[in-house]
Amino acid sequence: MSDVFDSIVDMAGEVDESPLRRDHLDPCPLRQVEIWLEDAVGAALPAPNAMILGTVDAEGQPSARTVLLKAIRDGGFLFFTNFQSRKGREIEGNSAVSLLLPWLPLYRQVSIAGIAQKVSPEESQSYFSSRPLASRAGAWASRQSETVGSREELDLAFGKAEQNFDLNELPPHWGGYLVIPQRIEFWQGRSKRLHDRILFDRSGDEWAISRLSP
Ligand SMILES: Cc1cc2nc3c(=O)[nH]c(=O)nc-3n(C[C@H](O)[C@H](O)[C@H](O)COP(=O)(O)O)c2cc1C
């Protein structure tokens, strides 16, 4: 067996002590996520808006994949995808989802639990139109999450989509989901494994704030 695990340096040894207290955080946790995202962009982290989306199927089996956070607005977190993909089908059956933003070099993560709602076709169209032509053709060509016979088959479908579809038009199976959060937890690594965890839990229009044990 490889000794790769022996050569991994534990991040806990390199913690830059920056305590996280409630009064350090914006009273609006969505704004606070934006502030941490700005920090991640400022630190030049790769793919700072990449987040892990968790969904659950009809048998209760969870699955996870990366999607890109495209906006924080109207009280939610926006991403775009294929509605007929595995995640899309699972969300249609159970709109409860999780999001995890891992900013590992900053020794930070934000985890979110919420409900995913489709955005309007107008909003999806507006974002779709801003994408490069190749991405639009890809959205038309890909039957995301389905088995495909070969790479050649995929390339062929892409070529056909480029010719046969109006690439300005929004595919009916493609668009945005806005995740309305119920819980947002901010995690900041500290020394001695006594990490800081501050939880915002929605209660009506208010957020109840508490500290969790690491
Ligand atoms: C960095 C990165 C960003 C991604 N962004 C998206 C995205 O915004 N939307 C999307 O549908 N898939 C995105 N993907 C691909 C998904 O992780 C996933 O493979 C795909 O959506 C199919 O997932 P599903 O079969 O679970 O539905 C991204 C993957 C990576 C690695």
The ligand as an ORCA input file, in Angstrom:
! r2SCAN-3c Opt
* xyz 0 1
  C     -15.232     22.741    -10.047
  C     -16.518     22.121    -10.568
  C     -17.597     22.936    -10.825
  C     -18.797     22.382    -11.290
  N     -19.864     23.214    -11.470
  C     -21.055     22.686    -11.866
  C     -22.225     23.521    -11.943
  O     -22.206     24.731    -11.638
  N     -23.373     22.935    -12.361
  C     -23.453     21.600    -12.692
  O     -24.528     21.136    -13.077
  N     -22.372     20.779    -12.583
  C     -21.179     21.298    -12.183
  N     -20.079     20.474    -12.052
  C     -20.236     19.029    -12.365
  C     -20.930     18.336    -11.187
  O     -20.012     18.172    -10.104
  C     -21.535     16.974    -11.555
  O     -20.570     16.107    -12.085
  C     -22.670     17.100    -12.567
  O     -23.482     18.236    -12.313
  C     -23.548     15.853    -12.557
  O     -24.017     15.624    -11.249
  P     -25.207     14.620    -10.887
  O     -25.066     13.433    -11.828
  O     -24.989     14.257     -9.470
  O     -26.492     15.354    -11.111
  C     -18.890     20.989    -11.549
  C     -17.792     20.169    -11.245
  C     -16.629     20.724    -10.764
  C     -15.482     19.814    -10.409
*
